C-alpha cells in the first residue's frame, strides 16, 4: 500500500492535547489556518474546534481536533470529561483519534510528562511536541531528545509555536505517524499505574533526560515578572493597560465607524430609490437597514476589543493579570481560576460561563456563573458607544485623556466592582464554603505573532457578527411591525385634515416647514398608538423614575433578547418617528433632537445617557445567557434568581444615578 493509499482510506483524526497555557491553540491555528470551524459537542456547551490540515497536494486533508486544556485524564470538570470521552471514542459525534499530538511546555518537561504517561495508557499512538523550545535554550537547561525517543519509544520534536518555528516539521511528523504509528517502549502502555508509580517513573525519566544548569539563570521573563506581579506596580500597570485599551477603542475606531455609517446611509438611500413607496420600502429601509446597520457600525470597536485581548493573551500577560487579581479574588471568596471566566465574559458571558467548568469547587463555580453576566460584554459596547458618542462632550483631561474614553472605562470598572461585590455577598450568604487554593502556571512571555492575533480577533468578531446579526435581523423585522401597526385611521385622517388646512392658509416657504412638522407629529402619534407604543406606555410608570420615557421602555423590553438590540430598536423607532429624509446614520442626531411633547425639554441628556449605560452594565439583558446558565446549573432556579437580582440591581443603579444627579443639580 502506498503512502497516499494509506492516508485516503478514511479521513484521519488527529487530536491536539496538552496542559493549559502550553501554546496548543497557537499550534492549532498554525496547522489549520482559516480551515477550521467552531461548534459545541452534542448535548453539552463545551466548545469543539475542528480544522483541516493539508499535508501534501493530491492527498486528502486530515481532521485536527483542538481538545480543551487538561492536566490529567482523571476528570474533575466537564472539560476533562470531554477529553477522556474523546480519547475513549465514547463522545457522540467524534471518532476515536488515530493520533494524539501532545503539546508540552518544554521548560516544564517533567511536570507535563504526567499527562503523557496517561495518554500512553490509552494505547493511542502518541507524538510528543516540546513547545516553547526557545525558553529552554535561554535558561541553559538541556533536554536530550534522543533519550526521549530511546526511553519512551515515541516520536518527538521541538517547536516555537508563536514564531511558527518547527511547524513544517510537525506537519511532516504527523503524516509519518499516521502512515507508520509510533509504538511506545514496551511496558509504558500497561494501564492503571498508580499515581505514586507514575511520579516515580517521571522522576527516573526526567533524571536521565533533563540536565539543569549548575546555577539557575534568571531570564528576562523573571525580571519582568518582578514588576508585573508586584503587589503595587502590578496593579498600577494593570490599570494603565486597561486605560490604553479603552482610550484606543474610541480614538482608533472612529474613522472605520464613519466609513461604515456612510455605507449604511448610502445603502438606505439606494433601497429607498429602488423600492416603490409603501410598507415594503419602510420594512427594508426603516426596519432591516436601520436596525442591522446601526449595530454593524460599532464593529470596529468590538474588533479592537478582541484584538487587544488576543494580543495580551499571546504576549502572556493575561496569566499575570490573573495572578495579580487573585489577591482580590480571595478577599471576595473566589478562586483565582475565576479570573479567566470573568475575563472571557468581557467578550461574551456565554463562553465565560462555559469556562467555569475548570473551577472544581461547586460554590466557587456557581458564584462565578452568577456574576459573569455583570462583566461588561461586547454586546453592551454598541449601547455605550451610542450614548457616549451622542451625549458625552469631547473634553480633554490632563491634556491627553479624553472624557469619552474615561466614561467607557468607568463602565467597565463599575461592572468589575459590582461583580466582585456580588460574588463576596453570595459567598458569605447563599454559597458559604471553604476557599480552595489557586495554582497557576505562568507561561513564558512571547512576542505576539500578528497572524495569530488577527485570526483570533477575526474568529471572535465573526462569531459576534453572525450570532448577533441574525438575532438583530429577526428582531428588527418584528420591531418594525410592532412600531408600524396597527394603523390608526382616526390619527391618519386628523393629520390629513391638518395638511389640507396648511395648504390653504400658508405660503410656499412656510408650508414646507409646516408639512414637515405635521409629518413628524403624525409619525409620533402613530407610534404611540402602535403595539410597541402601548407596551412602552404600560411599563413607563416603572422606568420614569430612572429618567426613561416609553420609547426607551420599548428598547429595554426588546433588548432582553440581546443587549445590542437597544440600538437597532431606537433606530427603528426614530426612523419611523422622525423626519422623512432621516437615515440610520443619523440616530445620534435624532436622540439629541428628541423633545418631551409636554415640557419641550430634551428627552435625552448626559444624565439620562449615563443612567441608561448604568442600567445596561447591571441588567441581564440576554436570553441566551439565561439559557446557558440553565444548562450549566441543571435547572431554572438559578437562572431565574440571576435574572431577578440583576434586574433589581440595574433599576436601583439607574435610579441612584439619575435621581442622585438631579439632587446635585445635574441635568
N, C-alpha and C positions, 0 to 999 in steps of 0.2 A: 504494500500500500504506500502510495506517495504521500509526502507531507500535506499537499493540498487536499488529497482524498481524506486523510485523517481529520483535517480541520473542518471539512464541509459535510461530514456525516450528519451532524446536528449542530445547532448553534451552541457553542460552549459558553458556560457561565463562570466568570472569574469574580471572586468576592474579595474586596479590599477590606482588611480588618486591622485594628490597632487600638492602642490606648488613646484617650483624648489628648489633643494637642501634640500629635506626632507628625502633623502635616499630611494626613491621609487624604483629606478633601482637596488639598492643593495638587497632589499627585493624580487624584481622580480627574480634576479639571484638565491637567496637562495631558492625560491619556485620552480623554474623550472630547476635549474642546467644547464645541457647541452641540455635540451629538449626544445629548443626554436629556432625559425627562425627569420630572419630579412628580410623584404621586404619593398615595398612602398605601400601606399594606392593607389587604382586605380585612375589614372588621375592626381595625384599630386606627388611631390617628398618628402612628409613627411614620415619619417621612421615609419614602423609598426613592432613592436616586439611582437610576439605571441608565447607563450610557453605552455607546458603541465604540469599539476600538478596532480600527482598520489596521491590520498587521502588514499585509503586502497586497499589491494590486492583483486583482484576479481572485483573491481569497475572500471568503465570507467573513464579515466582521464578527468579533466575539462580544458578548454582553459583559459589561463591567458593572458590578453592584457595589455601591458605597454603603457599607454597613455602619450602624451607629457605633461611636467610640465606646470601648468597654475595657475594664481592667481584668475581667475574669469571665469564664464560661459557667460560673455558678451564679445564676441570675438572682439579683436583688431588686431589679427595677424592670419596667416594661420594655425599655430599650434592650436590656441584656437578654430578656426572654426572647425577643425577636431574633437577636443574633444567634442564640442557641438553637432556636427552631429552624432557622435558615440552614445552619451547618448540619442539622439532623435530616434536612429535607422534609420537615414537618410543617413549614409555613405555607399556607394556601397561596397559590398564585406565584410561587417562587420555587424553582427546582433546586436540588442539592448542587452546590458548586462543584465544578470539575477541578478547580484550583483555588486555593486561598493564598493571596498575596498579603503577607503580614508585614505591616509597616512598623518599624521600631525607631524610637528615638536613640540614635547611635550613642549619644553621650550618657544615656541611662540604660545601657545594653542589658545589664544584669536584672534590673527591675522589670524591664519589658519582656524578659525571657520567660517569665512565669506563664504569660498568655501563650507563648509559642509552644510550651510543653503541653498545655491543654489542647491546643489545636492538633498537635501531633497525635494525641489520643483519639481524635475523631477518625483518623485514617485517611483524611482528605489530603491529597498532595499539597505540599507547602513550599512556597517561595518566600525567602526571607529578604527584606529590604531594609537596610540600615540608612534611614533618612537623617538629614541634618549632619552629614559627614564632615562638613566644614567646621562644625563646632568641636568635634573630636580633635581635629588637627590643631585647633587653637590651644586646647588645654594640654597638649603634649601626651595625651593618653594614646595607647596603641591597642588596636583590636586586630587580631590575627584572623583574617577572613579564611585563609586556608585551613586553619584549625577548626573553624566553624563547620566548613564543609566536611572535614575529616571526622570530627567528633559527633556532629549531629547528622551528617549524611544528607544534607539538604542544599539546594542551590541558594546562593547568597550573593548580593551585590549592594553597592552603595549609591545614594542619590543625594542631591541638594535640591529638593523639590521646588523651592521658591525661585530658584535660578534656572530650573529646567535641566540641571546637570544630571546625567545618568538616565534620563527619560528614554532616549533611543535604546540604550542597553536594556532597560526594563522591558520595553516592548518586545525586544528580541528574546529575552529570558522567558517572558510569558508564552510566546509562541513555542519556544523549545520545550517548556514544561508541559504544555498542552499536548504536544506530539509525543514526548517521552517523559511521563510524570516522574518527578524525583521521588526516590524512596529514602525514608529516614533510616538512620542506623538501627539495626536490629535491637529490640528491647525498649527503645524510646517510645514506640507506639503502644506498649502494653497499657491498657486503660485502668482507671481508678487508682492512680497513685495517691497516697495521702498528701495532705498539704506539707507535712514535715518532710516527706520523701522528695517532693518537688523542690522545696527550698534547699535541701541537702544536695540534690543534683545540680541545681543552679549554682550553688557555691563552688562545687567541683569544676563545673564547666567554665564559670567566669574566671576562676583562678588560672586555668590553662589558656584562656582566650584573651583576657584583658590584662594589660600591663599599665599600671598607673604611674605617673611621674614621681620621682623621689620627693620633689617639693611641689605641692599643688600650685598651679598657675592661676592668679586672679585675672581673669579675662575682662575685656571691656564691658561685657554684659553685667558682670558682678558689680562693677563700679557704677554703671547706670542704675542698677537696682538699688544701690545705696541711696540714690536720690529719689527715684520714682516710688519706692516703697517706704520712704521715710515718713514717720508719723505726722510731721508738719509739712515738709516740702512735697510729699506725695499728694496731700490734699490741695495745696496751692496749685500744683501743676495740673491736677485733675480739673479743678475749676477753670484754669486757663485754657485747657484743651476744649472743654465744653463751650466756653465763651467764643473761641475762634470758630468752632463748628457752626454755631447758630448765627454768628455775625456773618459768616460766609454764605450761609443758606440764603440770606436776603440779598446780599450785595452781588454775589456771583450769578444767582439765578435770574435776576431781573431782565437782562437782555433776551434770554431764551423765553421767558414768560411773555414778554411783549411780542415776540415773534409768533408764538403760538396763539396769543389773543388776537393778533392781526389776522392770522389764518382762519380762526374760528369766525371772526367778523365777516371776512370775505366769503367764507362758505355759506354763512347765513344769508348774505346778500344775494349770492348766486341762486340758492334754493328759492328765495322769495321771488326772484325774477323769472325763474323757470316754471315754478308751480302756479296753477291758477289760484286766484283769491278764494279763500274759504277755509273750511276746517282742516283739510289735508295740509295746506300751507302752514296753518297755525301749529298743527301737530309736529311737522318736521322742523320748522324754524324755532317756534317758541317752546316746543317740548323736547325733541331729541337733541338738536344742535345746541340750544341754550342750556339744557340740563347736563349733557355729557361734556360739552365744550368748556363750561365753567369749572369743571374738575380737572380736565386734561391740562388746563393752563397752569396748574400747580405741579405738574410732573417734574419740571427741572428741580424744584426744591426737594421733592421726595427722592429723586435720584441722587441728589447731592448728599442727603442724609445717609442713604445706603452706601454711597461712595466712602464717606468718612468712617462709617462703622467697619466696612470691609478693609479699609486702609489700616486702621489701628488693630484690627484682628490679625492681619497679615504681618504687621510690624511686631506683634507680640505684646502690645500694651494692654489689651483687654484683660488678660490674666492678672497683670499687675494692678489694674484698677479693681479687680475682684479682691485682691489681697488687701489693698488699702481700705476698701469699703467693708471688709469683713469685720473690722472693729465696730463699725456702726451696726452691721447686721447682728452681731452678738448682743448688742445693747437692746435691740428690738426683738430679740428672741429668735432670729432667723439664722440658718446656717449660711456660711459664705457661698455655698453652692447655689443659693437663691439668686446671686448676682447675675449669673448668665441668663437664667429665665427672665428675670426682670429687665435685663438689657435687651434681650430679644423682643420683649414686649414693646419697646420703643419703635420697633418696626411694625409689629403686629402682635396683639395679645394671644392669638391662636398658637403660633409656634412657641411663644413664651410659655404658655400653659402646658403645651406638649413637652417642653424641655424640663418641666418639673419632675419628670419621671426619673431623673438622675438623683433626686433627693430621696434618701432612703427612709428618713423619719416621716411617719404619716402626718403628724401635726405640722411639721415644717413645710411639707409639701402642700397641705391644704391651705395653710396661711399664705403661702406664696401664690397659689392659684387665686385666692380671694382678692389679693392686692395687685396682681399682674395687670388687670384691665385699667388700673389707675395710672399706670405708666403711659406717658403721652405718645400714643402710636401715630404712625404716618397718616392714618385716616383723619386725624384731628388737624394735621398741618394745613389742609386747604381752608379750614374754618379760621385758624389763627391768621393765615396769610391774608384772607379776605378782610377780616376785621382790622388787623394791624395796618394793612395797606391803605384802607379807606379812612381810618379814624385816628391812628397814632401819628403825630407830626414827626417829620424827619429832623429831630433835634439832635445835635452833637453833644456828647458828654465827654469832658476832658479832651476834647478836640479830635478824638479818633473813634470813640464808641458811639453807635447810633441807637437812639431810643427805640426804634423799631426792633432791632436785633436784641436789645436788652429785654424788651417786653416779651418777645418769643422765648428767650432764655428763662425768664421768670415763670412762664407757664410750665416749662419742663421741671424747674426746681420745685414749683408747687406740687406737681404730680409726684415727684420723688419724696418730698417731705410728707405729703399726705399718705402715700403708700406705706412708708416706714412707720408712721404714727399708727395707722390702722393695723399693721402687722403686729406692732407691740401690744396694741389693745387686744387683738384676737388671741395672741399667745399667752396673755395674762388672764384671759377670761374664758372664752369658748374653747380654746385649744391649748390648755395647760399641758406641760410635759417637760421631760428632761431635754437639755440642749445637747445636740450632737456635735462632735469635733469636726473641724473643717480641714481637710487635707487637699492641698493644691500643688500640682507640679508646674512650675513656671517654665514655659517654652523659651528657647533662646530668641534673642532679638534677631530680626531678619529685615533686610531691605525689601520693602514690599515690591512684588512683581506686578507691574501695572496691568498686564493682560489678565492676571488672576483677579485683581481688584475690580477691574471693569466687568469681567464676566460675572462675578458675584453680585455686583451692583445691578447688572442687567437682569440677572435671574430674579432678584428680589423685586426690582422695579417692575419687571414684566408681570410678575405674579400679582402685584398690586393693580397694575393697569387692567389686566384681563378679568381678575376677580371683581374688583371694584367697578370696572367699566360695564360688565354685564349686568351687575345689580343696578347701577345708576341708569342704564339704558331702559331696563324694565320699569323701574320706579318713575323715571321721567315721563314715560307714556301714561302710567297710572295717574301721576300727579297732574299732568296736562288735562286729563279727563276730569279729575276732581275739581280743578280750578276753572274749567270751561263749562261745566254742566252742573245743574240743569239751566237752560236758557230761560231767563225770566222775561216774559213778553211784556209785562207791565213796565219794567225798567227800560226795556228797549224802546217802547212807544213813548215813554216820558222824555227820553233824550232825543228821540227823533223830533218830537214837538219843540224842544229847545233849539235844535238845529234850524228848524223852519222859522222860528221867531227871530233867531240871529240873522238868518239870510235876508229877512225882510227889513231889519232895523239897522244893520251895521254896514259900513263901507268896506271895501275890499281888504285894506290893511288890518282893520280891527276884526273883520270877520274871520280871517285865518287864525288869529290868536285865540278868538273865542271858540272856534270849532276844535282846535287842539285841546283847549281846556275841557270842553264838553266830552271829547273822546276819552280823556284821562278820567274824568269823573264817572263816565258810564262804565269804563272797564273796572274801576274800583268798586262801583255799586254792584256790578255783575259778579265780581269776585266774592264780595261779601255774602251774596245770596247762593253761591256755589256750595257743593258738598264740602270742599276744603274750607271755605269760609265759615260754614256752620260749625265744623269741627273745631276750628281755631277759636271761634267765639265761645264755644262750650267750655274750653279749658282756660280761657282768658282770665277769669277771676283768680285762678290758682297761680298764674305766672305774672299777673300785673304787678304784684309787689316786687318782682325782680326787674321791673322796667321793661318787660316784654309785652308787645301787643299781640293781637290774634294772628297776625301774619307770621310773626316769629313762632307762635304756637304751632302753626301748620308745619313749619320746618322742624320743630322739635319732635313732633309726632312722627313725621316721615323719616327722620334720622335714626329712629330706633332700628330701622332695617340696617343702616350703616351710617356712621357718623358723617362721612363726607357728603352724604345726600343733602345735608342742610344747604350747601352751596347751590346745588342744582335746583333744589326746591325754591330758594329765594330767587334764583334766575328765572324760573318759570313764572313765579308769582309776579315779579316786577317786569318781566317782558310782556305778560298778558295784561298787567295792570298799569303799564307805563305808556310812554309815548309811542306812537305808531311806528316811528322810524328807529326805535331803540333796538340794539342788538345785544347779544350775550356778553360782548366785551365791555359793555357799559354798566355792569352790575354795581361796581363800586360807586359810580356816579349816581345810579338810581337810589342806592341806600342813603347817600349823602343828601339827596334832594327830598327824600320821603318826609312828609309832614303829617302831624296828627290833625285829622279833619275838624276836631273840636277846638283845640288850643292853638293850632297853627305852628306849634313848636316842632323841632326835628324829632322824629321817632328814634333815630339812631344818633347817639352821641358817643364820645370816647368812653364815658362811664358805662353806657349800655353795652358797647362793644366789649369792654373788659368783663362785664357780668356774663355775657354770652360765652366768652372764652373760658371763664372760671367754671361755668356750668358744664362745658364740654370737657374740661380737664377731669372733672369728678364724676360725670354721668356714665352709665354703662349703655351707651347708645350703639349697641351692636348685637344683633340676634345670633350671629354666627359664633360670637364668643360665648354667649349663654349656652348654645347647643354643645360646644366643645366642653364646657365645664360640666354639663350634664353627663356627657360621655366619660369624662375623666373621673368624676366622683360617683358615678353609678346610680344617679337618681336626680330628681328635680328639686330636692330640698335645698341643697347648697346653691344652685343657680338662682332660684327664686330669692333666697336670702341675699345673695350678691347683688341682684338687680334692685332689690328693695333698699338695701343700705346705701348703695351708690347713688340712687335717685334722690334719696333723702339728703345725702351729703351734698349733691350737686345743687339742689334747691336752697339748702342752707348757705352754701358758699356764695351762690349768686345773690341771695338776699342780703347777706352781710356786705358784699362788695358794693351793691347798688345803694342800699339804704345807708350804709356807712359813708359812702362817698357823698351822698346828699347832705348828711349831717355835717360833713366837713366843708360843705359849700361847693362841691364839685358837681358840674352839670354834664 
